[in-house]
């Protein structure tokens, strides 16, 4: 089974979606769970990406520029954080930069009211 590191961008099948407000379809997502725990647990925690860009939406949206196999600029939808089975992941497509991961971590702290 593939190893998942915090900051990896992976391709995830979010179907079936249970409610209309939940993110669906096959789309990229950023792994935000701890790398060590990812090796132990049967699931990972991810933040889905979207190409429906919203400018100036920090801290809940972080822009991730296209690179490697992420073919379009995308927004990390921090408000849609999900724990998913590793079976939903088909491949690793990229990794994000340290400053992008810091902005996502800051968004998660704001969403969850953590210090």
N, C-alpha and C positions, 0 to 999 in steps of 0.2 A: 504494500500500500504506500502511496505517496506521503512524503513528509511535508508538513505545512508550517511555514514560518510566519510570525507576525509581520505584516507588511507585504506578503505575497498577494498578487492579484490572480484570482482563479476563476475559471468558468463554472458557473453553478446553474443547475436546473431547479428553479424555484417553484415549478409546477408539481402537484396541483396547488393552487392558491385556495385558501379556505374562505376568504372574504374579499370583496372587491377592493378594499383599501390596502390589502397586502400586496407586496411586490410579487410579480409572477414572471413567467417565461424563463428561457435560458439567457443569462446575462453575467457579465463579470462582477466580481465582488472582492473586497479586500479583507484578508484575514486579520482580525483584531485581537483574537485570543492569544494567550501566552504560548510561545513556541514549545516549551517543555510540557505544558498540559496538552497541547495538540498531539504529542506523541503518545500520551497515556489514554486520553479519552476517545470515544467513538464518534464525537462530534467536534465541530469547530464553530467559532463565532465569527460572523462576517458582517460587513457593511456593503450592501448592494450598490452598484453603480448605475447611473442613467445617463443617456445622451440628451435628455430634456434639461438643458442647462438653465440655472437660475443665478444671475449675477448678484453679488453682494449678499449672500445668504449665510455667511458665517454666523454662528458656529455649527449650524446643522447641515450645511453643504460645503464640501471642500472640492475644489476643481483639481482634477487629475488629468494632466496633458497626455495625449496619445503617445505611445512608445511601444516598442517590441510588438507583441500581438494584441495590444489594446489599440485598435485602429481609429478611434475617435476620441476627442476630448470628452471627458465625462465628469459628472458630479457624484461624489460619495454621498449617499443618502443616509446620514447618520441616524436620523429619526426612524429608520427601518432596520435597525440592527437585528440580526437573527442568529440563533443557534441552529445549526443544520447538521445532518448526518454527513459524514465524509463520503458516503455513497452518492451524494448529489453533485460532487465535484468531478468534472471530467478531465481538467488539465490546469496546470499553472501557465499563465500567459505573460506575466511580468512581475515586477516588484516596484513598490513606490519608494520615493526618496525619504530620507530621515525627516526633513522639514514637513513633508506632506503627512507622514505618520504622526508627527507632533500635533499638527492641526486637527487631525482626526481624533487623537487622544483628547485634545482640549474640547472638541465637540461632544465626545462621549461623556466627559466630566460635566459639561453644562447640561446635557440631556438627563443625566442621572443625578444631578445635584451633588457631585462629589467634589472634594477640595483638591 
